């Protein structure tokens, strides 16, 4: 089931920009190529991994859409059928909306780390930044990109050694 746009309230463009720019504030980001590497120009290992990621993310987003629709619809019912109040109540409980679904978060974390593992085997100039792989390569109007841009931040961190975890 495709999630209707009325179930999401975030600005997709600003969400995209926020997520693409955020990792650049961290020193670890300097380990990746400064030039934007497109999917077609990327090392073949990235292409195969991206295909797996798209399938996994598509399934996760579909499940997240069903879950989010149920959450919103249940709260609309509690609000005597007032969709706007139900939607506000849903976002009050889950500010990231459907992108807060566990399967979406798991897919992002898993593939972020896998992108880094591939990068460790390549020269810096050939490394793709995880945020580019996870978000930048998704088609602009895809539901996956729309859902991901609802994340307020990437669900990833750095360990004591400065490695993504």
Contact map, one row per residue, 1 for C-alpha under 8 A:
111000000000000000000000000000000000000000000000000000000000010011000000000000000000000000000000000000000000000000000000000000000000000000000000000000000000000000000
111100000000000000000000000000000000000000000000000000000000010010000000000000000000000000000000000000000000000000000000000000000000000000000010000000000000000000000
111110100000000000000000000000000000000000000000000000000000010011001000000000000000000000000000000000000000000000000000000000000000000000000010000000000000000000000
011111110000000000000000000000000000000000000000000000000000000000000000000000000000000000000000000000000000000000000000000000000000000000000000000000000000000000000
001111111000000000000000000000000000000000000000000000000000000000000000000000000000000000000000000000000000000000000000000000000000000000000000000000000000000000000
000111111000000000000000000000000000000000000000000000000000000000000000000000000000000000000000000000000000000000000000000000000000000000000000000000000000000000000
001111111000000000000000000000000000000000000000000000000000000000011001000000000000001000000000000000000000000000000000000000000000000000000000000000000000000000000
000111111100000000000000000000000000000000000000000000000000000000000000000000000000000000000000100000000000000000000000000000000000000000000000000000000000000000000
000011111110000000000000000000000000000000000000000000000000000000000000000000000000000000000000000000000000000000000000000000000000000000000000000000000000000000000
000000011111001000000000000000000000000000000000000000000000000000000000000000000000000000000000000000000000000000000000000000000000000000000000000011000000000000000
000000001111111000000000000000000000000000000000000000000000000000000000000000000000000000000000000000000000000000000000000000000000000000000000000011000000000000000
000000000111111100000000000000000000000000000000000000000000000000000000000000000000000000000000000000000000000000000000000000000000000000000000010011000000000000000
000000000011111110000000000000000000000000000000000000000000000000000000000000000000000000000000000000000000000000000000000000000000000000000000000010000000000000000
000000000011111111000000000000000000000000000000000000000000000000000000000000000000000000000000000000000000000000000000000000000000000000000000000000000000000000000
000000000111111111100000000000000000000000000000000000000000000000000000000000000000000000000000000000000000000000000000000000000000000000000000000011110000000000000
000000000001111111110000000000000000000000000000000000000000000000000000000000000000000000000000000000000000000000000000000000000000001000000000000010000000000000000
000000000000111111111000000000000000000000000000000000000000000000000000000000000000000000000000000000000000000000000000000000000000000000000000000000000000000000000
000000000000011111111100000000000000000000000000000000000000000000000000000000000000000000000000000000000000000000000000000000000000000000000000000000001000000000000
000000000000001111111110000000000000000000000000000000000000000000000000000000000000000000000000000000000000000000000000000000000010000000000000000010111100000000000
000000000000000111111110000000000000000000000000000000000000000000000000000000000000000000000000000000000000000000000000000000000011001100000000000000000000000000000
000000000000000011111111100000000000000000000000000000000000000000000000000000000000000000000000000000000000000000000000000000000000000000000000000000000000000000000
000000000000000001111111100000000000000000000000000000000000000000000000000000000000000000000000000000000000000000000000000000000000000000000000000000001000000000000
000000000000000000111111110010000000000000000000000000000000000000000000000000000000000000000000000000000000000000000000000000000010000000000000000000000000000000000
000000000000000000001111111011000000000000000000000000000000000000000000000000000000000000000000000000000000000000000000000000000000000000000000000000000000000000000
000000000000000000001111111010000000000000000000000000000000000000000000000000000000000000000000000000000000000000000000000000000000000000000000000000000000000000000
000000000000000000000011111111000000000000000000000000000000000000000000000000000000000000000000000000000000000000000000000000000000000000000000000000000000000000000
000000000000000000000001111111000000000000000000000000000000000000000000000000000000000000000000000000000000000000000000000000000000000000000000000000000000000000000
000000000000000000000000011111100000000000000000000000000000000000000000000000000000000000000000000000000000000000000000000000000000000000000000000000000000000001100
000000000000000000000011111111110000000000000000000000000000000000000000000000000000000000000000000000000000000000000000000000001000000000000000000000000000000000000
000000000000000000000001011111111100000000000000000000000000000000000000000000000000000000000000000000000000000000000000000000000000000000000000000000000000000000000
000000000000000000000000000111111000000000000000000000000000000000000000000000000000000000000000000000000000000000000000000100100000000000000000000000000000000000000
000000000000000000000000000011111100000000000000000000000000000000000000000000000000000000000000000000000000000000000010000111111000000000000000000000000000000000000
000000000000000000000000000001111111100000000000000000000000000000000000000000000000000000000000000000000000000000000000000111111000000000000000000000000000000000000
000000000000000000000000000001011111000000000000000000000000000000000000000000000000000000000000000000000000000000000000000010000000000000000000000000000000000000000
000000000000000000000000000000001111100000000000000000000000000000000000000000000000000000000000000000000000000000000000000010000000000000000000000000000000000000000
000000000000000000000000000000001111110000000000000000000000000000000000000000000000000000000000000000000000000000000000000000010001000000000000000000000000000000000
000000000000000000000000000000001011111011000000000000000000000000000000000000000000000000000000000000000000000000000000000001010000000000000000000000000000000000000
000000000000000000000000000000000001111111000000000000000000000000000000000000000000000000000000000000000000000000000000000000000000000010000000000000000000000000000
000000000000000000000000000000000000111111000110000000000000000000000000000000000000000000000000000000000000000000000000000000000000100010000000000000000000000000000
000000000000000000000000000000000000011111000010000000000000000000000000000000000000000000000000000000000000000000000000000000000000000000000000000000000000000000000
000000000000000000000000000000000000111111100000000000000000000000000000000000000000000000000000000000000000000000000000000000000000000000000000000000000000000000000
000000000000000000000000000000000000111111110110000000000000000000000000000000000000000000000000000000000000000000000000000001010000000000000000000000000000000000000
000000000000000000000000000000000000000011111110000000000000000000000000000000000000000000000000000000000000000000000000000001000000000000000000000000000000000000000
000000000000000000000000000000000000000001111111000000000000000000000000000000000000000000000000000000000000000000000000000000000000000000000000000000000000000000000
000000000000000000000000000000000000000000111111100000000000000000000000000000000000000000000000000000000000000000000100000000000000000000000000000000000000000000000
000000000000000000000000000000000000001001111111110000000000000000000000000000000000000000000000000000000000000000100100000000000000000000000000000000000000000000000
000000000000000000000000000000000000001101111111111000000000000000000000000000000000000000000000000000000000000000000000000000000000000000000000000000000000000000000
000000000000000000000000000000000000000000011111111100000000000000000000000000000000000000000000000000000000000000000000000000000000000000000000000000000000000000000
000000000000000000000000000000000000000000001111111110000000000000000000000000000000000000000000000000000000000000000000000000000000000000000000000000000000000000000
000000000000000000000000000000000000000000000111111111000000000000000000000000000000000000000000000000000000000000000000000000000000100000000000000000000000000000000
000000000000000000000000000000000000000000000011111111100000000000000000000000000000000000000000000000000000000000000000000000000000000000000000000000000000000000000
000000000000000000000000000000000000000000000001111111110000000000000000000000000000000000000000000000000000000000000000000000000000000000000000000000000000000000000
000000000000000000000000000000000000000000000000111111111000000000000000000000000000000000000000000000000010001000000000000000000000000000000000000000000000000000000
000000000000000000000000000000000000000000000000011111111100000000000000000000000000000000000000000000000000000000000000000000000000000000000000000000000000000000000
000000000000000000000000000000000000000000000000001111111110000000000000000000000000000000000000000000000000000000000000000000000000000000000000000000000000000000000
000000000000000000000000000000000000000000000000000111111111000000000000000000000000000000000000000000000010000000000000000000000000000000000000000000000000000000000
000000000000000000000000000000000000000000000000000011111111100000000000000000000000000000000000000000010010000000000000000000000000000000000001000000000000000000000
000000000000000000000000000000000000000000000000000001111111110000000000000000000000000000000000000000000000000000000000000000000000000000000001000000000000000000000
000000000000000000000000000000000000000000000000000000111111111000000000000000000000000000000000000000000000000000000000000000000000000000000000000000000000000000000
000000000000000000000000000000000000000000000000000000011111111100000000000000000000000000000000000000110010000000000000000000000000000000000000000000000000000000000
000000000000000000000000000000000000000000000000000000001111111110000000000000000000000000000000011000110000000000000000000000000000000000000011001000000000000000000
111000000000000000000000000000000000000000000000000000000111111111000000000000000000000000000000000000000000000000000000000000000000000000000000000000000000000000000
000000000000000000000000000000000000000000000000000000000011111111100000000000000000000000000000000000100000000000000000000000000000000000000000000000000000000000000
000000000000000000000000000000000000000000000000000000000001111111110000000000000000000000000000011010110000000000000000000000000000000000000000000000000000000000000
111000000000000000000000000000000000000000000000000000000000111111111000000000000000000000000000010000000000000000000000000000000000000000000000000000000000000000000
101000000000000000000000000000000000000000000000000000000000011111111100000000000000000000000000000000000000000000000000000000000000000000000000000000000000000000000
000000000000000000000000000000000000000000000000000000000000001111111110000000000000000000000000010010000000000000000000000000000000000000000000000000000000000000000
000000100000000000000000000000000000000000000000000000000000000111111111000000000000000000000000110000000000000000000000000000000000000000000000000000000000000000000
001000100000000000000000000000000000000000000000000000000000000011111111100000000000000000000000000000000000000000000000000000000000000000000000000000000000000000000
000000000000000000000000000000000000000000000000000000000000000001111111110000000000000000000000000000000000000000000000000000000000000000000000000000000000000000000
000000000000000000000000000000000000000000000000000000000000000000111111111000000000000001000000000000000000000000000000000000000000000000000000000000000000000000000
000000100000000000000000000000000000000000000000000000000000000000011111111100000000011011000000000000000000000000000000000000000000000000000000000000000000000000000
000000000000000000000000000000000000000000000000000000000000000000001111111110000010010000000000000000000000000000000000000000000000000000000000000000000000000000000
000000000000000000000000000000000000000000000000000000000000000000000111111111000000010000000000000000000000000000000000000000000000000000000000000000000000000000000
000000000000000000000000000000000000000000000000000000000000000000000011111111100000111011000000000000000000000000000000000000000000000000000000000000000000000000000
000000000000000000000000000000000000000000000000000000000000000000000001111111111111111000000000000000000000000000000000000000000000000000000000000000000000000000000
000000000000000000000000000000000000000000000000000000000000000000000000111111111100010000000000000000000000000000000000000000000000000000000000000000000000000000000
000000000000000000000000000000000000000000000000000000000000000000000000011111111000010000000000000000000000000000000000000000000000000000000000000000000000000000000
000000000000000000000000000000000000000000000000000000000000000000000000001111111110110000000000000000000000000000000000000000000000000000000000000000000000000000000
000000000000000000000000000000000000000000000000000000000000000000000000000111111100000000000000000000000000000000000000000000000000000000000000000000000000000000000
000000000000000000000000000000000000000000000000000000000000000000000000000111111110010000000000000000000000000000000000000000000000000000000000000000000000000000000
000000000000000000000000000000000000000000000000000000000000000000000000000110111111110000000000000000000000000000000000000000000000000000000000000000000000000000000
000000000000000000000000000000000000000000000000000000000000000000000000100100101111111000000000000000000000000000000000000000000000000000000000000000000000000000000
000000000000000000000000000000000000000000000000000000000000000000000000000100000111111100000000000000000000000000000000000000000000000000000000000000000000000000000
000000000000000000000000000000000000000000000000000000000000000000000000001100100111111110000000000000000000000000000000000000000000000000000000000000000000000000000
000000000000000000000000000000000000000000000000000000000000000000000001111111101111111111000000000000000000000000000000000000000000000000000000000000000000000000000
000000100000000000000000000000000000000000000000000000000000000000000001001100000011111111100000000000000000000000000000000000000000000000000000000000000000000000000
000000000000000000000000000000000000000000000000000000000000000000000000000000000001111111110000000000000000000000000000000000000000000000000000000000000000000000000
000000000000000000000000000000000000000000000000000000000000000000000001001000000000111111111000000000000000000000000000000000000000000000000000000000000000000000000
000000000000000000000000000000000000000000000000000000000000000000000011001000000000011111111110100000000000000000000000000000000000000000000000000000000000000000000
000000000000000000000000000000000000000000000000000000000000000000000000000000000000001111111111100000000000000000000000000000000000000000000000000000000000000000000
000000000000000000000000000000000000000000000000000000000000000000000000000000000000000111111110000000000000000000000000000000000000000000000000000000000000000000000
000000000000000000000000000000000000000000000000000000000000000000000000000000000000000011111110000000000000000000000000000000000000000000000000000000000000000000000
000000000000000000000000000000000000000000000000000000000000000000000000000000000000000001111111100100000000000000000000000000000000000000000000000000000000000000000
000000000000000000000000000000000000000000000000000000000000000000000000000000000000000001111111100100000000000000000000000000000000000000000000000000000000000000000
000000000000000000000000000000000000000000000000000000000000000000000000000000000000000000100111111100000000000000000000000000000000000000000000000001110000000000000
000000010000000000000000000000000000000000000000000000000000000000010000000000000000000001100111111110000000000000000000000000000000000000000000000001000000000000000
000000000000000000000000000000000000000000000000000000000000100110110000000000000000000000000001111110000000000000000000000000000000000000000000001001000000000000000
000000000000000000000000000000000000000000000000000000000000100100000000000000000000000000000001111110011000000000000000000000000000000000000000001111100000000000000
000000000000000000000000000000000000000000000000000000000000000000000000000000000000000000000111111111011000000000000000000000000000000000000000000000100000000000000
000000000000000000000000000000000000000000000000000000000000000100100000000000000000000000000000111111111000000000000000000000000000000000000000000000000000000000000
000000000000000000000000000000000000000000000000000000000000000000000000000000000000000000000000000111111100000000000000000000000000000000000000000000000000000000000
000000000000000000000000000000000000000000000000000000000001101100000000000000000000000000000000000011111110000000000000000000000000000000000000000000000000000000000
000000000000000000000000000000000000000000000000000000001001100100000000000000000000000000000000001111111111000000000000000000000000000000000000000000000000000000000
000000000000000000000000000000000000000000000000000000000000000000000000000000000000000000000000001111111111100000000000000000000000000000000000000000000010000000000
000000000000000000000000000000000000000000000000000000000000000000000000000000000000000000000000000001111111110000000000000000000000000000000000000000000000000000000
000000000000000000000000000000000000000000000000000010011001000000000000000000000000000000000000000000111111111000000000000000000000000000000000000000000000000000000
000000000000000000000000000000000000000000000000000000000000000000000000000000000000000000000000000000011111111100000000000000000000010000000000000000000010000000000
000000000000000000000000000000000000000000000000000000000000000000000000000000000000000000000000000000001111111110000000000000000000000000000000000000000011000000000
000000000000000000000000000000000000000000000000000000000000000000000000000000000000000000000000000000000111111111000000000000000000000000000000000000000000000000000
000000000000000000000000000000000000000000000000000010000000000000000000000000000000000000000000000000000011111111100000000000000000010000000000000000000000000000000
000000000000000000000000000000000000000000000000000000000000000000000000000000000000000000000000000000000001111111110000000000000110010000000000000000000000000000000
000000000000000000000000000000000000000000000000000000000000000000000000000000000000000000000000000000000000111111111000000000000100000000000000000000000000000000011
000000000000000000000000000000000000000000000000000000000000000000000000000000000000000000000000000000000000011111111100000000000000000000000000000000000000000000000
000000000000000000000000000000000000000000000100000000000000000000000000000000000000000000000000000000000000001111111110000000011100100000000000000000000000000000000
000000000000000000000000000000000000000000000000000000000000000000000000000000000000000000000000000000000000000111111111000000001100000000000000000000000000000000000
000000000000000000000000000000000000000000000000000000000000000000000000000000000000000000000000000000000000000011111111100000000000000000000000000000000000000000000
000000000000000000000000000000000000000000001100000000000000000000000000000000000000000000000000000000000000000001111111110000100000000000000000000000000000000000000
000000000000000000000000000000010000000000000000000000000000000000000000000000000000000000000000000000000000000000111111111101110000000000000000000000000000000000000
000000000000000000000000000000000000000000000000000000000000000000000000000000000000000000000000000000000000000000011111111000100000000000000000000000000000000000000
000000000000000000000000000000000000000000000000000000000000000000000000000000000000000000000000000000000000000000001111111000000000000000000000000000000000000000000
000000000000000000000000000000000000000000000000000000000000000000000000000000000000000000000000000000000000000000000111111101100000000000000000000000000000000000000
000000000000000000000000000000000000000000000000000000000000000000000000000000000000000000000000000000000000000000000011111111100000000000000000000000000000000000000
000000000000000000000000000000111000000000000000000000000000000000000000000000000000000000000000000000000000000000000010011111100000000000000000000000000000000000000
000000000000000000000000000000011110000000000000000000000000000000000000000000000000000000000000000000000000000000000000001111100000000000000000000000000000000000000
000000000000000000000000000000011000100001100000000000000000000000000000000000000000000000000000000000000000000000000010011111110000000000000000000000000000000000000
000000000000000000000000000000111000000000000000000000000000000000000000000000000000000000000000000000000000000000000111011111111000000000000000000000000000000000000
000000000000000000000000000000011001100001000000000000000000000000000000000000000000000000000000000000000000000000100010000001111101100000000000000000000000000000000
000000000000000000000000000010011000000000000000000000000000000000000000000000000000000000000000000000000000000000110000000000111111100000000000000000000000000000000
000000000000000000000000000000000000000000000000000000000000000000000000000000000000000000000000000000000000000110110000000000011111110000000000000000000000000000000
000000000000000000110010000000000000000000000000000000000000000000000000000000000000000000000000000000000000000100000000000000001111111100000000000000000000000000000
000000000000000000010000000000000001000000000000000000000000000000000000000000000000000000000000000000000000000000000000000000011111111110000000000000000000000000000
000000000000000000000000000000000000001000000000010000000000000000000000000000000000000000000000000000000000000000100000000000011111111111000000000000000000000000000
000000000000000000000000000000000000000000000000000000000000000000000000000000000000000000000000000000000001001100000000000000000111111111000000000000000000000000000
000000000000000100010000000000000000000000000000000000000000000000000000000000000000000000000000000000000000000000000000000000000011111111000000100100000000000000000
000000000000000000010000000000000000000000000000000000000000000000000000000000000000000000000000000000000000000000000000000000000011111111000000000000000000000000000
000000000000000000000000000000000000011000000000000000000000000000000000000000000000000000000000000000000000000000000000000000000001111111100000000000000000000000000
000000000000000000000000000000000000000000000000000000000000000000000000000000000000000000000000000000000000000000000000000000000000111111110101100000000000000000000
000000000000000000000000000000000000000000000000000000000000000000000000000000000000000000000000000000000000000000000000000000000000000011111100100000000000000000000
000000000000000000000000000000000000000000000000000000000000000000000000000000000000000000000000000000000000000000000000000000000000000001111100100000000000000000000
000000000000000000000000000000000000000000000000000000000000000000000000000000000000000000000000000000000000000000000000000000000000000000111110110000000000000000000
000000000000000000000000000000000000000000000000000000000000000000000000000000000000000000000000000000000000000000000000000000000000000001111111110000000000000000000
011000000000000000000000000000000000000000000000000000000000100000000000000000000000000000000000000000000000000000000000000000000000000000001111111000000000000000000
000000000000000000000000000000000000000000000000000000001100100000000000000000000000000000000000000000000000000000000000000000000000000001000111111100000000000000000
000000000000000000000000000000000000000000000000000000000000000000000000000000000000000000000000000000000000000000000000000000000000001001111111111110000000000000000
000000000001000000000000000000000000000000000000000000000000000000000000000000000000000000000000000000000000000000000000000000000000000000001111111111000000000000000
000000000000000000000000000000000000000000000000000000000000100000000000000000000000000000000000011000000000000000000000000000000000000000000011111111100000000000000
000000000000000000000000000000000000000000000000000000000000000000000000000000000000000000000000001000000000000000000000000000000000001000000001111111100000000000000
000000000111101100100000000000000000000000000000000000000000000000000000000000000000000000000000001000000000000000000000000000000000000000000000111111110000000000000
000000000111001000000000000000000000000000000000000000000000000000000000000000000000000000000001111000000000000000000000000000000000000000000000011111110000000000000
000000000000001000100000000000000000000000000000000000000000000000000000000000000000000000000001001100000000000000000000000000000000000000000000001111111100000000000
000000000000001000100000000000000000000000000000000000000000000000000000000000000000000000000001000000000000000000000000000000000000000000000000000011111100000000000
000000000000000001100100000000000000000000000000000000000000000000000000000000000000000000000000000000000000000000000000000000000000000000000000000000111110000000000
000000000000000000100000000000000000000000000000000000000000000000000000000000000000000000000000000000000000000000000000000000000000000000000000000000111111000000000
000000000000000000000000000000000000000000000000000000000000000000000000000000000000000000000000000000001001100000000000000000000000000000000000000000001111100000000
000000000000000000000000000000000000000000000000000000000000000000000000000000000000000000000000000000000000100000000000000000000000000000000000000000000111110000011
000000000000000000000000000000000000000000000000000000000000000000000000000000000000000000000000000000000000000000000000000000000000000000000000000000000011111000011
000000000000000000000000000000000000000000000000000000000000000000000000000000000000000000000000000000000000000000000000000000000000000000000000000000000001111111111
000000000000000000000000000000000000000000000000000000000000000000000000000000000000000000000000000000000000000000000000000000000000000000000000000000000000111111111
000000000000000000000000000000000000000000000000000000000000000000000000000000000000000000000000000000000000000000000000000000000000000000000000000000000000011111100
000000000000000000000000000000000000000000000000000000000000000000000000000000000000000000000000000000000000000000000000000000000000000000000000000000000000011111100
000000000000000000000000000100000000000000000000000000000000000000000000000000000000000000000000000000000000000000000000000000000000000000000000000000000000011111110
000000000000000000000000000100000000000000000000000000000000000000000000000000000000000000000000000000000000000000000000000000000000000000000000000000000000011111111
000000000000000000000000000000000000000000000000000000000000000000000000000000000000000000000000000000000000000010000000000000000000000000000000000000000001111001111
000000000000000000000000000000000000000000000000000000000000000000000000000000000000000000000000000000000000000010000000000000000000000000000000000000000001111000111
